[in-house]
Amino acid sequence: MSLCPPPVRGEPPVIFRAGEVIRVRGLVQGVGFRPTVWRLAHACGISGDVGNDSEGVLIHAWAGTSTLNDFVERLRSGCPPLGRIDFIERRALHERPPPSGGFRIVASTSGRAHTGVVPDAVTCRACIDETFDPASRRYGYAFTNCTHCGPRLSIIQAIPYDRPNTTMAAFALCAACASEYDDPADRRFHAQPVACPHCGPRLWLEQADGSLAQGDPLDTTRRFIRRGNIVAIKGLGGFQLACAASDRAAVAKLRALKRRERKPFALLARDVAMIERYCVVSAADEVLLESPAGPIVIMPMMSMTGRGMPDPFPGVAPGIATLGFMLPSTPLHHLLMQSLDGPVVLTSGNLADEPQCIDNNEARQRLAGMADAWLMHDRDIARRVDDSVVRVMGGASRLLRRSRGYAPAPLRLPRDLAAAPPVLAMGAQQKNTFCLLRDGEAVVSHHIGELENEETYRDYRTSLARYQHLFEHDAGFVAVDLHPEYLSRKLGIDIAQQRHLPLAEIQHHHAHVAACLAENDVGLDTDVLGIALDGLGMGLDNALWGGEFLLGGFVDFARLGSFTPVALPGGAYAIYEPWRNTYAHLSASLGWRRFAKQYANLDLHHFLADRPLMLLDQMIDDGINSPVASSAGRLFDAVAGALGVCRERVQYEGQAAIELEALIDTRTLHEEDDARAYPFDIVEKGTLLLIDPKPMWIALFDDMLRAASVPVMSARFHKGLAMAIVRMTIRLLVPTQVRTVALSGGVMQNRVLFEQLNARLAACGLNVLTHRQVPSNDGGIALGQAAITAARALASAFVEPRSTSCA
């Protein structure tokens, strides 16, 4: 079938050949875009050339005007699978076409980088088939790839994305691979990681004593896993630790060695059919699992959906109703899973909260005592990239962690921000990412992690420097969080001082809301009501916020409401010991004497009576290490502690809320009359409206006296809280013309609360904006910081640090 239409009958032959320079911007390097242009040009009879440069792809083309128009339309519709066209710019070219005619691909040119870097992509179907084809010269090869798949961010060291600028520069192409690499008609044309067993990276298995295992490394690795061993595997963006998911002893050993007591592990399955043995896989889940990004997808367990099945992997995700599965991302993983009967645990190669290893020698040292063997290769990893995590909520995919497969694809900002100066946004303390804003785009980094860990903070600094070098980013502003103890803030202040740049201090929850606005293409003049629910963030009044209702847009906001502030007795201890929040809430709502009188028979009363309550009362009364916080996250902890869920201590962030959500009785949630949901009051305090949980606590304690089940009480709490937030929203919006609501913050990762809010707010006729491209948690903070700073710079509203009007 012809790619270009034939001339209309009767139309005179084209004599004049117009010349055009066609500039294509977007994700157009390293995705097979130039050979696509080459094929279209040849099919349409266009002469000229195409090449990469620092701004994207540049085409010189000569043909009839109608042919050139059609050619450009074909470019738009025929973009390669991993590519993304943002703009096509055309201008006349008055030079004569080359006398030789024809169309060719020319060498790349360098310059200041304006083009994006394509994320790493999972192995495409053609390469999988080739890897398992005994007749192929890449049969069984763990590094098969083409322009439609394979490593990108994890191997790139400079732009443009050409082989000399990647870690594949160390591998000289053999004649066969060079022929593919140089042939525009081949799907491996300029596939920078192209290789084969004769010229590419090699694979081997090292045992704990340092000796090389004999035989096929993958066969031996499978035997190790079947025997209950733990194997360190050098993956795409770092080392991973693997063991059999069904081997309870191996999983328990892995938990102990990683110091990861309860946090769920991710699972690797051979195919979707294997996952369907254990999870309910929706059509949307399957699309995500098989997408080029290949993330970990969170799905409900069969055993938790009324199927009557026991938990198949009791040590993998204790206390929750979901499993996180991914499919093989590389030929190595496909080959590994080929003959394994069940899933394997596949988790990052590190201690809890540390960055995963990427270097062979580093892995040998840091994973010694954890791994029984190391499946290694000799292709260097340029930068550490974790697996991304996604969950389908409210009928759409929501990123919980944005990394492999998604980062660092640039996000197009609202048009109003296109002319903003470059901004470096430092991100938050937890779930850190940073952001480089320039040319109307935001490059949000891959997931970095928790900066209080020394190794992670070192990786943060290294990644920050490498991104700025890679994208040749020259910041005009540095944006930081208000919290004085955030390491990202301290580093941002140092950078601003060293470079003599203006420092923008951005309130945490404003950044949450702005990130949601940025990815939803909201303009500078649009106001919304932002609902930002999370654990803690520094407020404009130097108090801790965490359940906020903010009216405004990018430039400024007004705080109209919040959750009722409650003390955190013990400060950080209250984050790790939910019972402290339970006691603080019941003291604030009822008082201990009333609680002890009315609810003395409850197990909760017996538990709390054995705690040092007089000391806690004194700390709260005197304000000693007991800051007051309007935190939605701590309310969830308090309710979980009251119901005996993670009452004494949590082992990872958000555990109490996650396990409380997992216990929800779905019949109560969806079928019980809303009147039985736990009530909340809305009260006025000065200029603020507050969501007051006092009536909720009375209803919950009364249900406990009636011996209601924890799943029923969890459902009534979640539903009642969603109803209270909707009531608050409507009340706040009545005096305004605003009819758009933005949902953000880490608490919005709670599927039940999120879906209840989304549906109920929409039913009230409101336009509800939500996150899809960046996480609602602190992984999206950097985007919001960058967008606010850019908007203020454009609006000439940039204010000095700590302004109380629009900080």
N, C-alpha and C positions, 0 to 999 in steps of 0.2 A: 504494500500500500504506500502510495506516495506521501511524503511528509508535507509537501507544498502543493497547492492546487494547480492544475494545468491552466494555461491561458484561456480566457473566455473566447469562444468561437467568434471569429470576425474581428477580434482585437488585433491591431497591428503589432508586429514584433517590437519588443523593447529595444530601442537603439541607445538612448541615453541611460547610462548607469550612474545612479546617484551614489555618493559616498557619505557614510555616517560613522561617527565615533559613538559607540554604544557602551556606556558604563553600567555595569551590574553590581549592585551593592547587596550585602546580606551574608548569609553563610554559603559561600560559593567557592571556597577553596578546600581541597581535600575530599570532595564529594563526587568527583567525576563530572564537574560542570564543563570544563574545557572540551573533553571529548563529546559531550552532548552538543555543545555549540558547533564543534567540527562536523559532526554527523548531520546536524540540521543544515549547516551551510552548504555542505556538499549536495545534500538532497535538493536544496532550493537553487543551486547554481550560483551561489554567492562567492565572490572572491574576496580575499583579505586575510586577516589573522586574528588570533585570540591569545591572550596571555594573562597571567596573574601579576598583580602588583600589590602594594601595601593597602590599597583602597578596595580591592575586590578583584573583579574580572574586567578587562578592557578589550573591546572588540573593534577592529577596523573592518568595515564591510562595504562592498560595492555591489549594487544590483539595481533593478528597477524599483521605483518607490513602493509600488504595491507589494513586491516581493519582500522588501525590507520590513514593511509593516507586518506582513504575515509572519516573517521570520521572528520578529520580536514577540508576537502573540504566542508562537510556538515555544519560544523560550519560557514564557511565563507558565504555560500549561505543562511543559515537559521538564520541569526542574527535577533533578535527581532526588531519590528518596531521602537522603540525609541533608539536602540543601534547603535553603530558604531565601527567596528573593524578597528584599525589602523595597528596593527602588531600581528602576531602569531609567537612565538618563540618556537622551539622544541629542546629538548636535551634528550639524552639517560638516562634512569633510571635503574640502575643496581640492585636495590633492588628486592626481590621476591614480587609477588602480595600478598595481605593479604589472609590468609587461608580461611576467611569467604566468599571471593568472592563478587560479586555484586558491585554496584556503589552507592555511597552516597554523600550527600551534607554535608559539614563540616562547623563548625563555622568560622566566619570571624576572621581574625587576623589584628592587627593594626601595624602601622609603619609610616615612613615618606611618606606623600601622593604623589603618582605619577599618580594617576588615575583622570579622569575628573568627573565633576558633571553634571548630565543630567539636561537640562532645564525643567521647568514646562511644562506639556503637557495637551492639552484639553481632555475632556472626550471622551473615545473611544465609538464606536457604541455598543459594548456589554454592557457597563455600562449604556449607555443611555437607551437601551432597558430594562434593568433590573430596572432602576429607574422608568420607566413608566409602568411596568408590575404589575398589581394588585396582582398577585400570588407570587411575589417576596417578600422576607423579607426586601428588601431595597426599596420597593415601596415608591416613594415620598421622598426618603432620599437625602438631599442636598449635601452629602459628599461621594457618591458612587465613588469608584475608583478601579483600579487593577494595575498590573505591566505594562500595556500598556498605562496608562494615570495617570493624577493627579499631585499633587504638588511634587516638587523636591527641586529646589533652594530656594523656599519661605519657606521651613520648615527645611532644613538641617542645622545642627550646627557643624558637624564634619564629617570627612571621617574615616572609610568607611560608606557608606550610609546604616545604619541599624537603626531600630526603636529607640533604646536608644539615638541615635545621632540626633534625629529630635524632633520637637515640638509635635509629636504624642506620645512621651514617657509618657505624662500625662494621656493617655487613656489606661487602661488595657483591653486587648482583652477578649471578652466573649468567651464561649466555641465554638460557631459556627464559629466565626471569627478566633479563634485560630486554629481550624481544617483546615480552608482554608489556613491560613498562613503557616502551617506546612506541607502541602501536595504538593510535587513537581509536581504532575499532575494537580494541580489547577492553574488557571490563576492569583490567588491572592497569590501564594507562595511567601513569603517574600516581599509582597507589603507593604512597610512601613506605608503608611497612611491608611491601610485597617481598616474599621470600619463599624458599622451598627447602627440603632437607639437605640439599647440596650446598646452599649458600647462606641460609638464615640461622636464626637462633636455635640452640640445641637444648634438649631437656635431659635431666638426670635426677636420680633419687639418692640423697645422702642419708645414711643412718646416724643414730645418735653418737656413735663412736667416730664419726667422720669418714667412714668408709663408704664407697659407692656400692649401691645395691646392684646385684647382677640381674641380667635379663631386661625385659621391657619395663621402663620406669612406671608407666601407667598401670600395667598388670600388677606390679609389685605394690604400688600404692593402693590399689583396690584390695589386695590381700591384707595389707596392714589395717585398712579400715574395717574389713570383715572380722578381723581378730580383736577388735576393740581398741586399736591404737589411735593416737591422734597424730595427724600429718599436717605439717605446715606446707601450704601450696602458694607458690608465687603467682598471683593472679594478675589482672590487668592493671590495677592501680595500687597494689600492695599485697603483702602476704596475708593469707587466710588460714585459719585452723579448721580442720575437718575431722569429723568422726561420724560413726553410724548413728542416726537419730534414734533408732529403736534400741540402741545399747545403753540402758539406763546407767550402768557403771561408767561407761566412757563419757557420757554427758555429765555425770556428777563429777568425774575427775576433771573434765575441762572447766567446769564452773569453779572448782576449787583452785585450779592453777591460774585461771584468769582473774580470780577474786571477783567473780560476778555471780552473786548468790541467787538472785531471782529474776533479773532482767531477761526477757525472752531472747532466744537465739533465732537467727534466720536459718531457713532450710533451703537446700538445693534439690530440685527434682529433675528427673530426666526429661519429662514432658508434661503437658497439661493432664493427660490421662492419669499419671501417677499422682498428681496433686488432688485430682477428683476422688481419690480413695479416702482422703482425709479432710477435705474442705468443700464447702459449697462455693463453686466457681461461677460467678455471673459472667454474662457476655462481656461486660465492661472489664471485669478482672482479666479475662482471657486476652482481650485486646492489649491490655497493659503488659501482661506477662510476655506476650510475643512481639511487643513493640521493639523498635531499634534501641530504645533506652534500656529495656530489660530490667526494671527495678524490682526490688522486693515488694510484693503486694500483700497487704494485710487482708485476710479473708476469714469468715467464721468457720470454726471447726464443725465437722459433722456431728460430733458428740454433744455439741452445745445447741443443736437445732432440732431437737426432738427426734433424732434418728435412733436413739437408744444405744449408741456406740460409746465405748469407753475412750478416754483420751489415749490416742495411739502413741504419744511421745510425752509421758508425764513429766519428764525433766526439762523439756524444751521451753515451754511457755507456762510455768506454774501460775495458777490463780487467775488466768484470763481465758477468754472464750474464742480467741483468734490464733491463727498461725501466720507467720510471714514467710511466704515462699517466693523463690525466684527460679528461673530456668537458666541453663548454661549460657554464659555470656561470651565464652571464647571456645575455639576448637578443643583446647585442653580440657575444659570442663565437660564438653560434649563427650569426648573420648573417655574421660574418667567415669561418667555416669552410664556408659554404654551397657555394661553388664552387671550393674548394681541393682539389687532387687527393690531397694527402698531409698528414701531420701537420706541425705547426709546433712548434719549441722555444718554450716559454713559461716564462720564468724571472723571478725578481723583479728589479725595476728598481733596481739598486744595484751598488756594488762588492762583492766578496766579503766576507761577514760584516757588512756595514753593513745598517741597516734600509732597506726599500724606500721610495721616495718616495710621498707621498700628496697633496701639494699641487702644483698646476699650475706655479707659479713655481719651486718647489723642483725639480720634474722637469726644467724647462727648463735650470736651472743645473747640477744634479748629473749629468744624463744627456747633457749637451752633449759631443759627441765620441764618444759611444757609440751614440746613436740617429740614424738618418737622417731620421726623421719622428716626430711625436707625435700619436697618436689620442687626443684630449682630450674631456672634457665638463665641464659646469659644476655638477654635483652634488658638493658637498664630501664628503670622507671624514672621518668623526668620529674613527676610530682605525684604525691600521694592522693588517691581518689577513692573515697568510700562508696559503697553501694547506696543507691537512692532507695527511699522508702515511700510508698504510695498507698493510699486507702481510698476506696470509692465511698463517698458520703454524699447524700443528697443528690444522687444520680450522676455525679461527676467525679473524676479523679482529683484527689487532693494530695499534694506533696507534703509529706511529713519530714523528709530529709532530701534536699536537692543536691545531688552530687553526680556520680557516674551516669552518663547517658543524657543528662540535662545541662550541667554546668560545663563550660562557661558560656553557653549560647546567650548572646546579648538579648535583653528584653527591650522592645521598642517602648519608649516613654510617650505619654500624651504629647500631642503636637505643640501644646503651649510651652513645653519644656525643651523644645528642639534647640533653641538658641542659648541654653544655659551654659555657664562656664563649667569646666571640668571640676568634678568633686570626688574626693576620696572619703568614703564613709567607712568607719572602723568597725561597726557592728556592735554586738552585745557581748556579754561575758560568757553566757551559756549558748550552746548550739551555734557557735559563732560562724558567720560568714562576713566577708567585707565586700564592698561594692566600688567599682570604678565607673563614674558617670561621665560621658563625653559624647558629643555629636548626636544628642537625642537618644542615646542608648545607655542602658545600664548593664554592666558586666558584673553579675553577682557570682562570687567565687564558689567553688565547691565547698561542701561542709568541712569546717575545721574542727569544731568540738568545744570542749569545756576549757576555758583559758586558765582556770586556776591550777590545772595540771601543768607542771613545768615543761614537760616534753611537748605538750600540745601548744603551749604559748611559744616555744621556740619554733615549732612548725608554722605557727601563725605568722611570725615575723618573716620567716623564710619565704612562705607562700606570697605574702604581701609584696615583698621585694621582687619576686619573680614575675608576678602578674604585672606590676608596674613596668618592669623591663620588657616583658613580652608584648604588652599593648602600648608601649611607649607613652604611658599616661603621665601627664604633667599637670598635677592638681592645682586648681585655683583656690579651693577651699578644702578644709578638713572638717568632717562632721563626726561628733562623738556623742555618747550618751551622757546624761546628767549625773549618773551615779559616780561618786568620787572614788570608789574602790575598784571600778571596772578596769582591768588591765588594758583593754582596748582603748579606753578613754585616756589613760596615762600615756600610752604610746602615741595616740593621736595628738595630744598636747605637745609631746616632744617633737613630733614631725612638724607640726605647725610652727613651733618656735624655731626649729632649725632652718626651715625654708622660708620663714617670715610670711606665713600664710594666715588669713583670717580663720578663726576657729568658730565653728557653729556647734552650739550645745543644744541637743535635740531631746525633748522629753520622750521617754520610752514608749508610752502608749500612743502619743501622737505619731510616732514612727510606725507603730503597728498599723494604725489606721491609714497613714499615708502610703504604706506599702500596698495595701488593698486598693487604694485609689489609683496608684500608679499602674498596677497590672490590669485595671479595669478601664483604662483610658479616660479617666475623669479629668476635666479641664480645670484650669486655675480658678475660674470664677464660680465653680460649683461647690456648694456647701452640702455636707451630709451629717447624719448623726452616726458617729463611730462608736461601736460597742467593743471595747477592748478588755478581754478577760484573761488574766494570767496569774502567775504566782506573785511576783513582786517587781516593781520598777520605781525609780525615784521620781517623785512628783515635783511640781513647781514650788510647793511650800516646804520642801525638804522632808516631807513625810513619804511613807511608802504607799504607793497606789497599786491597784491590781484588779479592780472591778469598776471600769470607768465608762462614762457616757459623755462623749466629747462632740460638741457641735462646731463645725468649721470645715476647712479644707487643707490644702498644702501649707499655706502661709501662716495661718493662725487657727486657734481653736478656743472655745470656752468650755470649761468643765461644768456641766449642768447637773451631773449626778454621779453616784458611786454606790458601792456596797457599804454597809455600815462598818466603820473602822473598828477593829478588835485587836487587842494586844497580842504580841507574839512572845509569850514568856520563855525566856532563855535565848531569844534571838534566833540564831541559826539552828539551835536545837529543836525549835518548833517546826522547822522544815523537815527534820528527819524523824521526829517523834510525834505522830498525829494526836496522841492523847493530850498533849499540851494545848493544841488548838481546840480540842473538844472541851477541855476545862475552861479555857479562856472564853469560849462562846457561851457555854452554859452560865458562867459567872456573869457575863455581860447581859445576858438575856433574862435569866431567872434569879441568879444568885445561888451560891452553894447551899445556904440554909433552906431555901424553898425547894431546891432540887432534892436535898437529902430528906426533907419531910415528905414530899409527894412521891419520890421515886426510890425510896430506900431499898426496895426489893430487887431492883435491877442489878444485873451483873456489873453494869457500868459503874454504879455507885460503889460496889465493893472494890472494884479495881481502883477507882480514883481515890477512895478513902485511904488506900495504902501508899499514896504518893505524897510528896512533901508540899501539901497544898498551902500551908501557912507561909512557907518560903515563897511560893509562886505568887500568893496574894501580895506579899510585901514587895516583891519585884515589880508587879504590875502597878501597885499603888504609888510606889516611889519612882517609877519609870526607869528601873535599873535593868538594862539588857532586855527590855521588853518593848520594843518599838510598836507603835500602833500602825496597822495596815488595813486598807480596804481591799483585801485580796480575795478574789474568787477562788483561786487555787487552794488557799488555806481553809475556806469554807468547805470545800470538798473533803479535805483532810479531816476536818472536825467531824463531819457526818460519818465518814468512813470509820474514824476512831470510835465514835459512839456505837456503831453497829458491829464493832469487833473486827473490822477489816484493817489489817496492818496497824492495829491499835498502838502497839509499843514502838515499832520502828519500821521505816521503809528502807529498802535496799537500793532503790534507784529513784530518780526524779519522776514524780507523778504516779508512783506505784499504787498508792491508796486510791486515787481517783480512777485509775485504770481498772483495778480489781473491783471497785464499787460499780463501775459501769458494766463490767462483765457479769455481775450477779443479777442484773435487772430482769424482772419477770415481764416478758413481752406482752402477755395477756393484760396485765395490769396497766402497762404503758399505753396500749392501743385500744383496749376495750372498756376499761373502767371509766366511769363518769369523771369528768374533770373536777367535779366538786370534791372528790376524795383526794385530789392532789394536795400536797402540803402547802398551806398558805404563807405568804410573806406580806408584810406591811410596806407601804411606801410613805415615808415621813419626811417632813421638811426640817432642815437644819441650816439656818442662815440662808445662803443663796443656793444651797444644794438640795436635791432630792436624794434620799437614801433608801436602798432596799434593806429593810430590817428583817432579820430571820427569826425574831422572837416567836411569832406564832408557829413557824415551822418547827421549832424545837419542841414546843408544847405538844403539837400533833404527833411528832415522831416519838417522843417519850411516852405519850399515851398509847401509841401503837405497840411500843415495846412492852408496856404493861399488859396489853391484850395478847402478847405473844405472836404478833404478826411476824411473818417470815422476812428475813433480810432482803430477798429479792423483791418482795412487794414494797417494802419501805424504800428501797433504792429507787424503784420506778416512780413512786409517789414524790420523792425528793426531786428527781430529775425533771419530771413533768411540772411540778409546782414552781421550780426555779425558772423554767422556760416561760411559764405563764406570767410570772412576776416581771421578768425582763421585758416581755411584750407590753405589759401594762405600763411599765415605766417609760418605754419608748413612745407609746402613744401619748402619754401625758406630757412628755417633754416636747413632742413635735406639734401639739395642738396650737401653741402661740406662733408657730413659724410656718413658712411656706415650704419647708423641706419635706420631701417624701422619699428620700433615699437613705438607706441604712447600710453601713459597712461593718461586717463581722470580722474580728481579728483577735489575736492573742492565743497563747498555747492551750487555753481551756477549750477553744473551738476545735481542738482535735478530738474531743469527746463526741463520738458519732451521734449518740442519742440526743445530747443537748443541742448540738449543731443542727440536726435534722428537725428537731422540734421547733427551734427558733426560726430556721429558714422557712419552714412550712407555715408557721403561725404568723410571722411577719408578712409574708407574701399574701396570706389570706386577708390581711388587713389592708391590702391595696398598696403596700410599700414596695419599692424597688430595692432588692437586697443584693448587695455586692459581697462577694466572697473570694477567697484565695483559691487559685489553681496553679499558678506558675511559680510561686514561692510559698514556703510554709507559712502558716498563720502563727507559728511559734517564733522564737527569737532568731531563727534562721532567715526571717524576712526583714528583721530590723534594719539592716544596712541599706536595703533598697529604700525604705521609708526615710531614713536619715538623709540619703542622697537626694531624694525627690524634694523633701522639704527645703533643704539648703539651696537647691537649684531654683526652686520656685521663689524663695525669698530674694535671691540674688537678682532674678529677673524682675521681680516686683519692687525692687529697690527697698525691700523691707527687711534686709538682713540686719539683725539686731545683735548687740554685744552680748556676750555670755551672761546667762542667768537673768535675763529679762523676765519679769513676771507677766508680761503681756502676751508674748508669743515665743517663748523659749522652746 
